[in-house]
Amino acid sequence: MHAPESLSPFAHAVSASLAARGLSEHGFIGAAELGAATSRVDASVAAAYGLVQARGAVIAALPYRAGPDDAAGAGGPAPYARVAPFASANRYATLVRLLKEAAESAGLPRHAFRIFVNSRLPEKPLAVLAGLGFIGRSSLLVEREWGTSCLLGGMLLPEDPFGGRGGRPPEPGALEPGVGCGSCRACADACPTGAIAAPGSGRAGLDRLACIQHWTTEPDPVPARVTAAWGDTLYGCDACVRACPFSAGVRDAPDPVSPAETGPGSLLSIPWLTGASDGELRERFRGTALGMKRFSPALWRRNARLAGK
C-alpha cells in the first residue's frame, strides 16, 4: 500500500472503508498510470467499464484458503470431482459485495464508481501498479501478504487518489513473470503438466495451452498431455498456489464469505454430475462460482468424465 501521506483525503476515506471490511491489502493507481496500463484494452470493454471517465483506481486482494474436504454436500456417491478452493465458495461475489459496501461507506454515490472482479481488465498488472506485489513464475500475482492465494478486484474511481501527483512506480521487474521469485521453482515443480517455466528453461511464465485450469473452462479437444494429468479436477487447478511459499500466511487469513456466498463445495459426486440433466446442473450451481452463464452443463459433464477416468 502506498504511504499514507501520498494519498488524497478522498483516497484515505476509501482506504479506511476497505480496511474496515477486511480488505486490508489494497493499493491505489493514479489517473496517468491507469490510462497507460489500460491503453490496449478493447474499446468496447473500456466503454463498458467507463475507463475514459475514471480518474484512478483501487485494487484489493481477498485471501482464500483450502478447508477440509467435506463430501456431505457432494450430491451423491463417490468417486468425487474436486473444485479448487478459490471457487468452492463464491468468493467473487464476496469481493464484489465488500467493494460495494466500502464505496458506499466512503460516501461514493452509485454512479461514481465501477467495480470489476474476474473481469476483462488487466487485473494482475493493475495490482502490481497498485503496489500489491509482483508477477510470479506461475504468472499469478504474488501478493505481499497472501502470496498467490488470493482473488483480485477493484474499483474505478471518480477522483485521482494522489491528487494528480502520481503514485509510486513498481519495483524493477515486478511485471515480468518470475523475476521476484529468485531461484524458487516450487510452482514449476508442482505443476502436473509442466506448464510453468522453470528457472533456466529459456522461457518465462505460463504455457496456457498446457494448463489444466485453462482447459477446465474450454471446449474439446483437450490435449492428451492435459487429460493424462487431469486427476480429479472438476474446476480449477491450484497445484501452483499450494506449492508457493509466499502463500504460507494465508493460513491465518480472515474468511468473510457470507452464507449466501457458499457453495458448490470442494467435492461433487461424479456419478451425479454425469447423470444430471441440464436443469439439475444449472440449479445446483446457481449463485455459485460455477453458475456463470459462460459455463454450460455439457462442460461440467465433460470435466466430470475426465475426473472419473
N, C-alpha and C positions, 0 to 999 in steps of 0.2 A: 504494500500500500504506500502511496505517496506520503511524503512528510506533511503533517497537518498544516504547517504554515504556508504550504504552496497551494492549498485549496481555498476556493472562494467560500463565503458564508453559505451560499446555496449548496455547494458540494458537501460541506460539513453536515448540513441537515440531512442530506441523503445518506451520507456515510453512517451517521448515528442511528438512523432508522433501519438500515440494513443490519448493523451490528446487533441491534435490539431484537432482531428476528433470527439470530443465529448465523447470519451471513457475514461473519467477521472477516473472511477472506474475500476482499474486493478491491478494485482499483479503478482509477478514472483515466479517460482519454480526452484530450482537448480537441477542439474543432479542426485544427490543421492536421493533427495526427490521424484523426478519424477519417477525414477526407482522403488522405494519402493511402490509408490502409484499405479503404473500400473503393478505390478508384476503378478497379476492374470488375466490380460487382455488376451483374447483368442489370440493364436499365429497368426492366420490369420488376426485379427484386428490389432495387433501390427505391422505386416508386412505391412499392407495396409497404415498405418499412418507413418511408418518409425520411430517407437518408439526406436528401438535399436540405430539408428544413432543420435537421438535427445539428446542435451546436456542441455536442460532446456525447460521451457515453460512460457508463459504469458497467464493469464486468464483475460477476460474482461467481464463486465456486461453492457448490453444495457437495459435501462429502458423502460417501456411501461405504458401507462395509458389508461383507458377507455374513449372514446369520446362519444358524444351524439348519441343516436340511430338515424339512418337515413335509411328509407325504400325506398329511391329514387332508389337505385341500387339493390333492392331485387329481381328483375326479374319477379315479378308477384304479385298477390293479397295476402292479409292476409288469414290465420294466418302465422306468421313468425317463423322460427327457428333461434336460436342465435349462433353466433360464438364468442368465448371468445376473449377479447381484444388482447391477445398475438398473435393471429393468424388472426385477422381481416385485418391486412396488413401483407405483407411478411417480417416480421422483421428478420427472419432467413437470408434471402437474404441481408437485410440491414447490419446485423452484419458481414456476410462474406465479403461484399464489403468494409466496414470500416477497417476490419482487414487486408485485402489485400492492401488497399491504405496505411495503416500505415506501413506495412512491406516494401513496395516499396519505400515509402518516407524515411524510415530509412536506405535505401541502401542495403536491402537484395535481392540478386538475387532470381528468382522464384524457383529454385531448392533447396534453402537453408532453406525453412520454409514450414510447413504444417499447414493449417487452419482446425479447427474442430468446428462445430456448430451442435447441435442436433445430436450428434454422439454416437457411441458405447463405447466411452471412459468415465471414471468415472468423469464427468464434475463437479458435485457438490462437491465431496471430493477434487478434484483438486482446486476448488475455495476456499475452506476452507484453504488448504495448502498455497495458494497464499495470504492469509490474508484478503480475501474479506468479511468474515462473518462467520456464524455458521449454522448448520443444524437445522431448526426449528421443531416445533412439527408436522407440516404438512409433514415433510421430504423434503421440499423445502429449498433452500439456503435462509437465511435471510441476505441479503447483507447490509453492514453497512450504505449505503446511500439510497438505493431504497427498502429495505425490500425484500419481496418475489416477487415484481412486476418488474421482470427483466428477460431477457434471458441471457444465458451464452455461451461463446465461447472462443476459444483460438488459440494460435499458438505454435507449437513445434519449438524450436529454435536451431540453429547450434552452439551456444556458451552458456556456463554456465553464467546466468545473475549475479551470485555472484562471478565469478572468481574462483570457486571451494571452496569458504569459507562456503557455506551452508546458507540457509535462516533462517528466524525466525520461530520457531515451532508454531503451532496453540495453541490457548488458551485451557486449560484442558476442556474436554467435548464438544468441538466445533463440533466434528464429530458425537456426539450422539444426536439423534432427541429429541428436546425439552429442553435440558439442559440449553441452553441460553435463553429460554423463561420465566424462572422463573415460577410463578403461573399463567401466562396468559393462557387462554383456549379459546380465541376468535375464532381461526380457528376450533377447535374441536366442539364448539357450533354452528358454521355456516355451517358445513358440512352436506348436506342434507341426507346422508346415514349413518352418524356416523362412517365414515371410519378412522377418525383421533383419535388416542388415547388421551383421556383427562387425566389431572393430577389425580393420584391416581387410575387409572383403572387397574394397574398391567401390562400394556403393553406399548410399545412406538412406535411412528412413524405412518405410514400409512398402512392400510389394503388395498392393491392394488386391490384385488378382490371385494372390496365394493366401489371403487372409480369410479364415473361417467366418469371422464376424461379418465381413463384407458379403459373403455368399449366403448368410442366413436371411438376407433380405433381397436376394437377386434370383431371377428365374433360371431354370435349367438352360444349358447343361452346366452342372457344377464340375470343375476339373477333377480328374481322377486323383491328383495329388491332394486335393482338399477333401474329397469324400473318404479317402483312405485314413485321414487323420481326424475325421469329424467327431468321433466319440459319441457322447450322449447329449450333444448340443441341440436345443430347440431354437434358442435365440441368444446371440451374444457369446463371444469367446473372451474370457478375462484372464487367460494364462499370463499374459504380459503384465497385467495390472497386479496380479497376485505375487508375481516374482519381483516387482520393482521395490528396491529397498527404501526408496523415498516415500512409499505409501505406508510405512510402519505406523506413523502417527494416527492413522485413521481409526485404529482400534479404540481410541478414546473420543472419537468424534460424536457430536450430537446427532440425533436422528429425528428431524421434525416432521416426518411423514404423518399425515392425519389418517383416521380410519377410512375416510372417503378415497384416499390415495393408495390403499393397499392393493395387493394382487398384481399379477396372477399367481405369485408364489414362486419358489425356486424349483419345484418338481411338478411335472404333469404326466399323467398316465399315457404311455404310448398307445396302448390298445384303445383308450378313449379318443385320443387325438385322431387316430387313423380311421376310426369308425364313426365319428361325429358328423352330423350334417353341417352345411354351411351356416344355417341359422343357429345351431347349437354352438358352433365355434365363435360366431360373432357375439352371441350373448355372453359366452364365458369370458371373452376378452374385452367386452365393452367397458370403457372407463379405465383400462389398464394401459401400460406402455406397449402392449401388443395389439391394441384395438384401433390403431391408426388406420385411416381409410386406404392408405397405400399398401397395406398388408392384406393379402387375400387368404381365405380359408385354405385354398389349394397349396399356398406356400407353407402353412403350418403342417399340413398333412405330409408334404414332401420332406420337410425337416424332421418330422417325427419318424418317417420311414428310414431316413438316413441314420437317425439316432438309434433305431432298433435293429439295424442290420448286423 
